[in-house]
Amino acid sequence: MNDFNAYPATGGVAPDRWASALHLFDDGVGVPHEESTVERWERAQLLFEARDYSGAAKLLDAVVEEAPEQTGPRLLLARAYYHSAQLRRAEEQLRVIVERDPVEHYAHLMLGRTLQRQGRQADAEPWLRMAGAFAGEFPDDE
């Protein structure tokens, strides 16, 4: 098989391997590469995009621990927990976000949806109304 384009790209390499492969020889052959927080963040994003939500959550948990003040990784961690049905954990992360940044509208929406998914509609309503208000959606005055 001499035609490179004829090679079927099914299955293939896991998405997070591409991020790791970029640094394969940084520290020399046989020396393990110490992954930075940024590299873990990038790899977690790849895993999330590939719908490996549990794998992404494991990496994001470490990223959030190393950079707790960053909203982006914590929000993606909450989304990974939500998609992997770890709803209590998603709720915990979302509550931290809205406490620190009360105008983070997507966190309000996600928190409302997370509570709905847990069957807690009454608890979800204020968060969903707030998310709607941030989006400029106001209930009709009748």
KEFIKOL-47404 format. One record per residue: residue number from 0; residue in one letter; x, y, z of N, C-alpha, C, CB in turn. Coordinates in nm, 4 decimals, padded with zeros to 6 digits. Atoms other than C-alpha are relative to their C-alpha. Glycine has a CB too. Example, Ala and Ser with C-alpha at 12.3 -4.5 7.8 and 13.67 -1.06 7.14 Angstrom:
# KEFIKOL-47404
<r 0 "a" <00.0890 -00.1190 00.0000> <01.2300 -00.4500 00.7800> <00.0900 00.1200 00.0000> <-00.0992 00.0027 00.1246>>
<r 1 "s" <-00.0820 -00.1190 -00.0060> <01.3670 -00.1060 00.7140> <-00.0770 00.1090 00.0730> <00.0414 00.0462 -00.1415>>
//
This chain:
# KEFIKOL-47404
<r 0 "m" <00.0842 -00.1163 00.0000> <00.0000 00.0000 00.0000> <00.0892 00.1233 00.0000> <-00.0961 -00.0006 00.1210>>
<r 1 "n" <-00.0886 -00.1147 00.0138> <00.1991 00.2960 -00.1265> <-00.0751 00.1328 -00.0011> <00.0810 -00.0133 -00.1261>>
<r 2 "d" <00.0795 -00.1213 00.0057> <-00.0853 00.5454 -00.1413> <-00.0413 00.0410 00.1410> <-00.1240 -00.0199 -00.0897>>
<r 3 "f" <00.0289 -00.0475 -00.1360> <-00.0951 00.7398 00.1859> <-00.1467 00.0350 00.0171> <00.0859 00.1214 00.0333>>
<r 4 "n" <00.1398 -00.0421 -00.0097> <-00.4413 00.8770 00.1125> <-00.0972 -00.1178 00.0033> <-00.0344 00.0903 -00.1162>>
<r 5 "a" <00.0868 00.1171 -00.0005> <-00.5800 00.5233 00.0789> <-00.0108 -00.0619 00.1394> <00.0517 -00.1035 -00.0990>>
<r 6 "y" <00.0019 00.0543 -00.1355> <-00.5112 00.4527 00.4475> <-00.1281 00.0418 00.0699> <00.1232 00.0470 00.0801>>
<r 7 "p" <00.1250 -00.0372 -00.0683> <-00.8448 00.4360 00.6330> <00.0282 00.0529 00.1407> <-00.0956 -00.1211 00.0073>>
<r 8 "a" <-00.0238 -00.0633 -00.1305> <-00.8471 00.6676 00.9330> <-00.1117 -00.0325 00.0983> <00.0131 00.1521 -00.0157>>
<r 9 "t" <00.1028 00.0383 -00.0960> <-01.1041 00.4745 01.1324> <00.0670 -00.0470 00.1272> <-00.0925 -00.1101 -00.0573>>
<r 10 "g" <-00.0594 00.0376 -00.1288> <-01.0440 00.4102 01.4969> <00.1037 00.1030 00.0371> <00.0631 -00.1420 -00.0053>>
<r 11 "g" <-00.1057 -00.0982 -00.0160> <-00.7155 00.5931 01.5037> <00.0463 00.0195 00.1424> <-00.0446 00.1286 -00.0533>>
<r 12 "v" <-00.0601 -00.0352 -00.1273> <-00.5354 00.7535 01.7907> <-00.0993 00.0820 00.0810> <00.1321 00.0776 -00.0208>>
<r 13 "a" <00.0885 -00.0763 -00.0878> <-00.7280 00.8871 02.0875> <00.0373 00.1478 -00.0050> <00.0074 -00.0531 00.1454>>
<r 14 "p" <-00.0273 -00.1430 00.0151> <-00.7619 01.2687 02.0716> <00.1021 00.0541 00.0984> <-00.1264 00.0767 00.0148>>
<r 15 "d" <-00.0954 -00.0536 -00.0969> <-00.5632 01.3267 02.3908> <00.1432 -00.0414 -00.0299> <-00.0373 -00.0447 00.1390>>
<r 16 "r" <-00.1357 00.0428 00.0359> <-00.2673 01.1404 02.2433> <00.0700 00.1037 -00.0865> <-00.0040 -00.1341 -00.0730>>
<r 17 "w" <-00.0614 -00.1027 00.0848> <-00.2116 01.4232 01.9932> <00.0668 00.1060 00.0855> <-00.1047 00.0646 -00.0924>>
<r 18 "a" <-00.0582 -00.1002 -00.0889> <-00.1521 01.6716 02.2741> <00.1256 -00.0548 00.0663> <-00.1020 00.0441 00.1065>>
<r 19 "s" <-00.1161 00.0615 -00.0643> <00.0861 01.4298 02.4461> <00.1139 -00.0204 -00.0989> <-00.0388 -00.1336 00.0630>>
<r 20 "a" <-00.1021 00.0272 00.1009> <00.2686 01.3468 02.1235> <00.0792 00.1254 -00.0352> <-00.0640 -00.0576 -00.1253>>
<r 21 "l" <-00.0704 -00.1239 00.0305> <00.3590 01.7117 02.0733> <00.1241 00.0186 00.0869> <-00.0931 00.1180 00.0177>>
<r 22 "h" <-00.1104 -00.0163 -00.0940> <00.5958 01.6848 02.3709> <00.0778 -00.1296 00.0209> <-00.0524 00.0502 00.1327>>
<r 23 "l" <-00.0574 00.1319 -00.0150> <00.7209 01.3341 02.3129> <00.1509 00.0035 00.0277> <-00.0274 -00.0808 -00.1236>>
<r 24 "f" <-00.1461 -00.0009 -00.0132> <01.0885 01.4295 02.2898> <00.0526 00.1266 00.0675> <00.0639 -00.0145 -00.1366>>
<r 25 "d" <-00.0430 -00.1243 -00.0651> <01.0971 01.7554 02.4882> <00.1104 -00.0215 00.1026> <-00.1177 00.0662 00.0669>>
<r 26 "d" <-00.0932 00.0212 -00.1100> <01.2885 01.6083 02.7816> <00.1069 -00.1045 -00.0326> <-00.0757 -00.0417 00.1237>>
<r 27 "g" <-00.0962 00.1014 00.0398> <01.4947 01.3572 02.5851> <-00.0605 -00.1389 00.0085> <00.1247 00.0082 00.0864>>
<r 28 "v" <00.0498 00.1369 00.0054> <01.4421 00.9920 02.5152> <00.0126 -00.0655 00.1370> <00.0761 -00.0817 -00.1062>>
<r 29 "g" <-00.0012 00.0719 -00.1268> <01.3500 00.7908 02.8229> <-00.0287 00.0853 00.1219> <00.1303 -00.0650 00.0176>>
<r 30 "v" <00.0295 -00.0891 -00.1114> <01.2812 01.0970 03.0376> <-00.1482 00.0375 -00.0093> <00.0924 00.1282 -00.0021>>
<r 31 "p" <00.1434 -00.0308 00.0081> <00.9116 01.1267 03.1190> <-00.0244 00.1507 00.0046> <-00.0761 -00.0689 00.1146>>
<r 32 "h" <00.0367 -00.1418 00.0062> <00.7560 01.4625 03.0371> <-00.0974 00.0321 00.1121> <-00.0620 00.0358 -00.1377>>
<r 33 "e" <00.0892 -00.0455 -00.1065> <00.6006 01.6403 03.3347> <-00.1021 00.0940 -00.0631> <00.0797 00.0714 00.1164>>
<r 34 "e" <00.1054 -00.0758 00.0651> <00.2683 01.7667 03.2044> <-00.0372 00.1234 00.0823> <-00.1228 -00.0882 -00.0221>>
<r 35 "s" <00.0353 -00.1244 -00.0684> <00.1918 02.1284 03.2889> <-00.1516 00.0119 00.0139> <00.0565 00.1218 -00.0761>>
<r 36 "t" <00.1428 -00.0258 -00.0176> <-00.1453 02.2627 03.3987> <-00.0638 00.0365 -00.1336> <-00.0228 00.1126 00.1029>>
<r 37 "v" <00.0524 -00.0407 00.1312> <-00.1932 02.4209 03.0563> <-00.0143 -00.1214 -00.0919> <00.0926 00.1059 -00.0654>>
<r 38 "e" <00.0080 00.1205 00.0840> <-00.1188 02.0905 02.8820> <-00.1143 -00.0907 00.0445> <00.1329 -00.0775 00.0044>>
<r 39 "r" <00.1138 00.0782 -00.0491> <-00.3674 01.9096 03.1078> <-00.1319 00.0635 -00.0440> <00.0047 -00.0119 00.1540>>
<r 40 "w" <00.1186 -00.0736 00.0430> <-00.6250 02.1796 03.0271> <-00.0279 -00.0265 -00.1487> <00.0181 00.1520 00.0257>>
<r 41 "e" <00.0166 00.0243 00.1439> <-00.5658 02.1366 02.6523> <-00.0441 -00.1438 -00.0272> <00.1310 00.0296 -00.0747>>
<r 42 "r" <00.0356 00.1407 00.0193> <-00.5860 01.7586 02.6760> <-00.1427 -00.0268 00.0474> <00.0989 -00.0912 00.0748>>
<r 43 "a" <00.1371 00.0149 -00.0499> <-00.9053 01.7796 02.8830> <-00.1005 00.0535 -00.1014> <-00.0168 00.0729 00.1347>>
<r 44 "q" <00.0889 -00.0542 00.1028> <-01.0614 01.9989 02.6139> <-00.0151 -00.0981 -00.1157> <00.0531 00.1348 -00.0514>>
<r 45 "l" <00.0062 00.0995 00.1071> <-00.9727 01.7380 02.3515> <-00.0875 -00.1184 00.0401> <00.1408 -00.0486 -00.0360>>
<r 46 "l" <00.0815 00.1115 -00.0479> <-01.1256 01.4627 02.5620> <-00.1478 00.0387 00.0047> <00.0475 -00.0454 00.1390>>
<r 47 "f" <00.1383 -00.0458 -00.0055> <-01.4406 01.6682 02.6173> <-00.0599 00.0046 -00.1404> <-00.0086 00.1387 00.0667>>
<r 48 "e" <00.0477 -00.0068 00.1386> <-01.4729 01.7354 02.2438> <-00.0231 -00.1392 -00.0585> <00.1001 00.0767 -00.0868>>
<r 49 "a" <00.0153 00.1385 00.0463> <-01.4336 01.3604 02.1849> <-00.1090 -00.0736 00.0792> <00.1341 -00.0754 00.0123>>
<r 50 "r" <00.1085 00.0533 -00.0832> <-01.7181 01.3050 02.4360> <00.0456 -00.1033 00.1026> <-00.1046 -00.0613 -00.0876>>
<r 51 "d" <-00.0497 00.0821 -00.1105> <-01.4959 01.1273 02.6866> <-00.0108 00.0860 00.1255> <00.1496 -00.0499 -00.0248>>
<r 52 "y" <00.0277 -00.0933 -00.1091> <-01.6560 01.3208 02.9701> <00.0637 -00.0431 00.1312> <-00.1488 00.0146 00.0186>>
<r 53 "s" <-00.0631 00.0469 -00.1235> <-01.5257 01.1023 03.2520> <00.1500 00.0243 -00.0035> <-00.0286 -00.1490 00.0220>>
<r 54 "g" <-00.1436 -00.0255 00.0145> <-01.1696 01.1241 03.1204> <00.0319 00.1479 00.0123> <00.0501 -00.0525 -00.1339>>
<r 55 "a" <-00.0197 -00.1448 -00.0092> <-01.2013 01.4995 03.0807> <-00.0149 00.0461 00.1443> <-00.0999 00.0747 -00.0906>>
<r 56 "a" <00.0234 -00.0400 -00.1391> <-01.3388 01.5316 03.4341> <00.1198 -00.0324 00.0884> <-00.1250 -00.0690 00.0548>>
<r 57 "k" <-00.1170 00.0368 -00.0807> <-01.0391 01.3488 03.5807> <00.1113 00.1025 -00.0170> <00.0508 -00.1402 -00.0386>>
<r 58 "l" <-00.1043 -00.0997 00.0248> <-00.7975 01.5898 03.4148> <-00.0408 00.1371 00.0528> <00.0309 00.0087 -00.1496>>
<r 59 "l" <00.0465 -00.1321 -00.0416> <-01.0094 01.8959 03.4857> <-00.0018 00.0151 00.1508> <-00.1380 00.0265 -00.0551>>
<r 60 "d" <-00.0041 -00.0043 -00.1455> <-01.0316 01.8065 03.8527> <00.1384 00.0457 00.0468> <-00.0349 -00.1384 00.0597>>
<r 61 "a" <-00.1368 -00.0409 -00.0351> <-00.6518 01.8405 03.8716> <00.0262 00.1443 -00.0412> <00.1029 -00.0929 -00.0666>>
<r 62 "v" <-00.0197 -00.1376 00.0478> <-00.6562 02.1617 03.6656> <-00.0675 00.0987 00.0958> <-00.0566 00.0170 -00.1445>>
<r 63 "v" <00.0732 -00.0878 -00.0918> <-00.9187 02.3176 03.8946> <00.0705 00.0073 00.1349> <-00.1449 -00.0492 00.0185>>
<r 64 "e" <-00.0737 -00.0007 -00.1266> <-00.7185 02.2154 04.1998> <00.1243 00.0883 -00.0104> <00.0398 -00.1436 00.0401>>
<r 65 "e" <-00.1223 -00.0789 00.0190> <-00.4063 02.3800 04.0541> <-00.0286 00.1468 -00.0297> <00.0823 -00.0590 -00.1126>>
<r 66 "a" <00.0358 -00.1381 00.0343> <-00.5850 02.6936 03.9297> <-00.1455 00.0264 00.0397> <00.0210 00.0268 -00.1526>>
<r 67 "p" <00.1392 -00.0101 -00.0455> <-00.8978 02.7319 04.1449> <-00.0689 00.1307 -00.0357> <-00.0052 -00.0177 00.1472>>
<r 68 "e" <00.0596 -00.1298 00.0302> <-00.9497 03.0952 04.0506> <-00.0497 00.0113 -00.1445> <00.1003 00.1090 00.0273>>
<r 69 "q" <00.0385 -00.0026 00.1409> <-01.0011 03.0148 03.6796> <-00.1416 -00.0536 -00.0195> <00.0991 -00.0815 -00.0837>>
<r 70 "t" <00.1382 00.0401 00.0232> <-01.3658 02.9986 03.5726> <-00.0114 -00.1012 -00.1132> <-00.0852 00.1215 -00.0307>>
<r 71 "g" <00.0108 00.0871 00.1177> <-01.3118 02.8268 03.2349> <00.0154 -00.1483 00.0310> <00.1030 00.0393 -00.1006>>
<r 72 "p" <-00.0153 00.1422 -00.0332> <-01.1732 02.4971 03.3638> <-00.1084 -00.0519 00.0942> <00.1353 -00.0235 00.0623>>
<r 73 "r" <00.1033 00.0429 -00.0938> <-01.4261 02.4847 03.6479> <-00.1338 -00.0176 -00.0717> <-00.0139 00.1013 00.1149>>
<r 74 "l" <00.1245 00.0112 00.0756> <-01.7144 02.5435 03.4067> <00.0023 -00.1236 -00.0896> <-00.0235 00.1264 -00.0843>>
<r 75 "l" <-00.0103 00.1203 00.0828> <-01.5874 02.2738 03.1712> <-00.0070 -00.1259 00.0864> <00.1309 00.0014 -00.0814>>
<r 76 "l" <00.0102 00.1129 -00.0930> <-01.5493 02.0413 03.4715> <-00.1467 -00.0250 00.0351> <00.0829 00.0270 00.1290>>
<r 77 "a" <00.1426 00.0156 -00.0298> <-01.9132 02.1068 03.5634> <-00.0736 -00.0610 -00.1187> <-00.0627 00.1357 00.0370>>
<r 78 "r" <00.0629 00.0564 00.1201> <-02.0158 02.0329 03.2039> <00.0356 -00.1468 -00.0169> <00.0422 00.0785 -00.1246>>
<r 79 "a" <-00.0426 00.1401 00.0106> <-01.8119 01.7109 03.2048> <-00.0750 -00.0857 00.1024> <00.1536 -00.0125 00.0210>>
<r 80 "y" <00.0770 00.0716 -00.1022> <-01.9765 01.6060 03.5300> <-00.1456 -00.0151 -00.0439> <00.0075 00.0739 00.1358>>
<r 81 "y" <00.1393 00.0043 00.0448> <-02.3198 01.6917 03.3868> <-00.0185 -00.1081 -00.1064> <-00.0437 00.1376 -00.0552>>
<r 82 "h" <00.0126 00.0951 00.1106> <-02.2640 01.4881 03.0710> <00.0316 -00.1438 00.0415> <00.0913 00.0411 -00.1134>>
<r 83 "s" <-00.0286 00.1349 -00.0485> <-02.1298 01.1921 03.2696> <-00.0907 -00.0373 00.1168> <00.1467 -00.0112 00.0418>>
<r 84 "a" <00.1039 00.0264 -00.1002> <-02.4338 01.2026 03.5014> <00.0510 00.0053 00.1439> <-00.0612 -00.1348 -00.0256>>
<r 85 "q" <-00.0479 -00.0250 -00.1359> <-02.2335 01.3134 03.8056> <-00.0595 00.1335 00.0444> <00.1587 00.0016 00.0074>>
<r 86 "l" <00.0752 -00.1241 -00.0146> <-02.4990 01.5709 03.8829> <00.0289 00.0745 00.1293> <-00.1456 -00.0291 -00.0080>>
<r 87 "r" <-00.0338 -00.0672 -00.1270> <-02.4138 01.6431 04.2476> <00.1334 00.0729 -00.0127> <00.0059 -00.1025 00.1170>>
<r 88 "r" <-00.1302 -00.0646 00.0201> <-02.0552 01.7163 04.1505> <-00.0125 00.1206 -00.0917> <00.1011 -00.0995 -00.0581>>
<r 89 "a" <00.0242 -00.1133 00.0898> <-02.1728 01.9381 03.8646> <-00.0609 00.1159 00.0784> <-00.0930 -00.0412 -00.1174>>
<r 90 "e" <00.0655 -00.1026 -00.0814> <-02.3974 02.1251 04.1068> <00.1010 00.0704 00.0912> <-00.1131 -00.0624 00.0842>>
<r 91 "e" <-00.1007 -00.0591 -00.0892> <-02.1085 02.1789 04.3509> <00.0875 00.1003 -00.0747> <00.0878 -00.1099 00.0624>>
<r 92 "q" <-00.0878 -00.0881 00.0775> <-01.8843 02.3276 04.0822> <-00.0748 00.1252 -00.0472> <00.0579 -00.0754 -00.1209>>
<r 93 "l" <00.0788 -00.1131 00.0484> <-02.1611 02.5481 03.9432> <-00.0318 00.0979 00.1113> <-00.1286 -00.0487 -00.0638>>
<r 94 "r" <00.0269 -00.0892 -00.1136> <-02.2456 02.6846 04.2876> <00.1242 00.0819 00.0360> <-00.0470 -00.0815 00.1224>>
<r 95 "v" <-00.1241 -00.0748 -00.0234> <-01.8798 02.7812 04.3356> <00.0122 00.1123 -00.1030> <00.1241 -00.0945 -00.0069>>
<r 96 "i" <-00.0120 -00.1010 00.1065> <-01.8861 02.9636 04.0011> <-00.0947 00.1164 00.0241> <-00.0283 -00.0627 -00.1375>>
<r 97 "v" <00.0953 -00.1105 -00.0161> <-02.2040 03.1629 04.0665> <00.0251 00.0783 00.1292> <-00.1435 -00.0537 -00.0011>>
<r 98 "e" <-00.0366 -00.0727 -00.1217> <-02.0838 03.2499 04.4170> <00.1135 00.0974 -00.0287> <00.0407 -00.0981 00.1119>>
<r 99 "r" <-00.1158 -00.0846 00.0328> <-01.7560 03.3878 04.2783> <-00.0312 00.1029 -00.1074> <00.1160 -00.0861 -00.0455>>
<r 100 "d" <00.0301 -00.0867 00.1141> <-01.9015 03.5389 03.9616> <-00.1510 -00.0020 -00.0249> <00.0784 -00.0456 -00.1280>>
<r 101 "p" <00.1463 00.0056 00.0064> <-02.2729 03.6131 04.0050> <-00.0599 00.0347 -00.1363> <-00.0564 00.0921 00.1017>>
<r 102 "v" <00.0537 -00.0338 00.1323> <-02.3090 03.7371 03.6458> <00.0447 -00.0989 -00.1074> <00.0428 00.1408 -00.0392>>
<r 103 "e" <-00.0366 00.1054 00.0962> <-02.1726 03.4199 03.4817> <-00.1286 -00.0692 -00.0417> <00.1035 -00.1034 00.0617>>
<r 104 "h" <00.1349 00.0435 00.0375> <-02.4988 03.3593 03.2966> <-00.0086 -00.1474 -00.0379> <-00.0494 00.0828 -00.1144>>
<r 105 "y" <00.0058 00.1403 00.0405> <-02.4106 03.0178 03.1527> <-00.0005 -00.0928 00.1216> <00.1183 -00.0337 -00.0916>>
<r 106 "a" <-00.0012 00.0804 -00.1230> <-02.3396 02.8836 03.5027> <-00.1390 -00.0027 00.0624> <00.1031 00.0558 00.1012>>
<r 107 "h" <00.1375 -00.0020 -00.0505> <-02.6892 02.9943 03.6089> <-00.0868 -00.0969 -00.0793> <-00.0587 00.1427 -00.0071>>
<r 108 "l" <00.0778 00.0891 00.0860> <-02.8423 02.8128 03.3125> <00.0336 -00.1464 00.0289> <00.0260 00.0324 -00.1483>>
<r 109 "m" <-00.0423 00.1379 -00.0272> <-02.6371 02.4992 03.3748> <-00.0451 -00.0480 00.1370> <00.1511 -00.0116 -00.0106>>
<r 110 "l" <00.0433 00.0387 -00.1341> <-02.7174 02.5004 03.7438> <-00.1499 -00.0314 -00.0013> <00.0318 00.1123 00.1028>>
<r 111 "g" <00.1424 00.0277 00.0123> <-03.0876 02.5239 03.6634> <-00.0274 -00.1320 -00.0690> <-00.0677 00.1109 -00.0748>>
<r 112 "r" <00.0190 00.1261 00.0737> <-03.0629 02.2404 03.4110> <00.0460 -00.1204 00.0817> <00.0760 00.0041 -00.1332>>
<r 113 "t" <-00.0504 00.1085 -00.0848> <-02.8595 02.0296 03.6529> <-00.1016 -00.0349 00.1078> <00.1345 00.0390 00.0643>>
<r 114 "l" <00.1019 00.0231 -00.1028> <-03.1205 02.0734 03.9240> <-00.1249 -00.0646 -00.0603> <-00.0372 00.1324 00.0695>>
<r 115 "q" <00.1137 00.0630 00.0687> <-03.3977 01.9903 03.6751> <00.0262 -00.1481 -00.0228> <-00.0279 00.0698 -00.1345>>
<r 116 "r" <-00.0351 00.1388 00.0307> <-03.2177 01.6735 03.5762> <-00.0021 -00.0873 00.1251> <00.1379 -00.0064 -00.0656>>
<r 117 "q" <00.0082 00.0728 -00.1277> <-03.2105 01.5756 03.9440> <-00.1437 -00.0073 00.0503> <00.0889 00.0672 00.1060>>
<r 118 "g" <00.1390 00.0012 -00.0412> <-03.5878 01.6216 03.9598> <-00.0340 00.1078 00.1005> <-00.0340 -00.1321 00.0566>>
<r 119 "r" <00.0186 -00.1073 -00.0974> <-03.5599 01.9410 04.1651> <-00.0472 00.1274 -00.0715> <00.1320 00.0266 00.0783>>
<r 120 "q" <00.0525 -00.1085 00.0825> <-03.7761 02.1693 03.9491> <-00.0152 00.1305 00.0774> <-00.1332 -00.0400 -00.0582>>
<r 121 "a" <00.0195 -00.1221 -00.0801> <-03.8636 02.4142 04.2274> <00.1336 00.0691 00.0289> <-00.0717 -00.0337 00.1327>>
<r 122 "d" <-00.1329 -00.0573 -00.0238> <-03.4932 02.4623 04.3067> <00.0598 00.0581 -00.1283> <00.0940 -00.1065 00.0579>>
<r 123 "a" <-00.0562 -00.0419 00.1287> <-03.4145 02.5053 03.9365> <-00.0573 00.1322 -00.0489> <-00.0243 -00.1066 -00.1038>>
<r 124 "e" <00.0701 -00.1163 00.0559> <-03.6690 02.7797 03.8627> <00.0716 00.1337 00.0184> <-00.1346 00.0096 00.0614>>
<r 125 "p" <-00.0674 -00.1300 -00.0138> <-03.4834 03.0798 04.0162> <00.1252 00.0117 -00.0865> <00.0371 00.0235 00.1449>>
<r 126 "w" <-00.1226 -00.0026 00.0802> <-03.1618 02.9855 03.8369> <-00.0317 00.0149 -00.1486> <00.0821 -00.1275 00.0237>>
<r 127 "l" <00.0404 -00.0101 00.1408> <-03.3378 02.9444 03.5035> <-00.0563 00.1387 -00.0309> <-00.1044 -00.1083 -00.0339>>
<r 128 "r" <00.0506 -00.1364 00.0193> <-03.5211 03.2770 03.5476> <00.1155 00.0993 -00.0081> <-00.0959 00.0392 00.1144>>
<r 129 "m" <-00.1158 -00.0896 00.0010> <-03.1902 03.4487 03.6258> <00.0762 -00.0131 -00.1317> <00.0935 -00.0305 00.1192>>
<r 130 "a" <-00.0684 00.0224 00.1278> <-03.0273 03.2902 03.3194> <-00.0782 00.0664 -00.1129> <00.0170 -00.1517 -00.0278>>
<r 131 "g" <00.0832 -00.0650 00.1000> <-03.3210 03.4112 03.1103> <00.0140 00.1509 00.0043> <-00.1444 -00.0386 00.0193>>
<r 132 "a" <-00.0167 -00.1449 -00.0149> <-03.2850 03.7624 03.2498> <00.1339 00.0457 -00.0576> <-00.0103 00.0404 00.1481>>
<r 133 "f" <-00.1315 -00.0344 00.0564> <-02.9148 03.7657 03.1612> <-00.0027 -00.0030 -00.1521> <00.1076 -00.0964 00.0519>>
<r 134 "a" <00.0102 00.0130 00.1452> <-03.0104 03.6590 02.8084> <-00.0987 00.1008 -00.0606> <-00.0423 -00.1418 -00.0361>>
<r 135 "g" <00.0949 -00.0979 00.0474> <-03.2688 03.9399 02.7869> <-00.1403 -00.0551 -00.0208> <00.0489 00.0580 -00.1262>>
<r 136 "e" <00.1324 00.0605 00.0092> <-03.5675 03.7097 02.8157> <-00.0757 00.0286 00.1283> <00.0093 -00.1529 -00.0258>>
<r 137 "f" <00.0789 -00.0343 -00.1171> <-03.8256 03.8531 03.0504> <-00.1400 -00.0555 -00.0151> <-00.0039 00.1520 00.0210>>
<r 138 "p" <00.1357 00.0548 00.0102> <-04.1614 03.6954 03.1341> <-00.0975 00.1094 -00.0417> <-00.0442 -00.0632 00.1343>>
<r 139 "d" <00.1013 -00.0952 00.0422> <-04.4602 03.8608 02.9748> <-00.0804 00.0474 00.1200> <-00.0924 -00.0623 -00.1055>>
<r 140 "d" <00.0859 -00.0558 -00.1050> <-04.6438 04.0947 03.2075> <-00.1430 -00.0059 -00.0479> <00.0406 00.1464 00.0361>>
<r 141 "e" <00.1407 00.0130 00.0412> <-05.0109 04.0022 03.1886> <-00.0908 00.0640 00.0994> <-00.0388 -00.1453 -00.0179>>
//
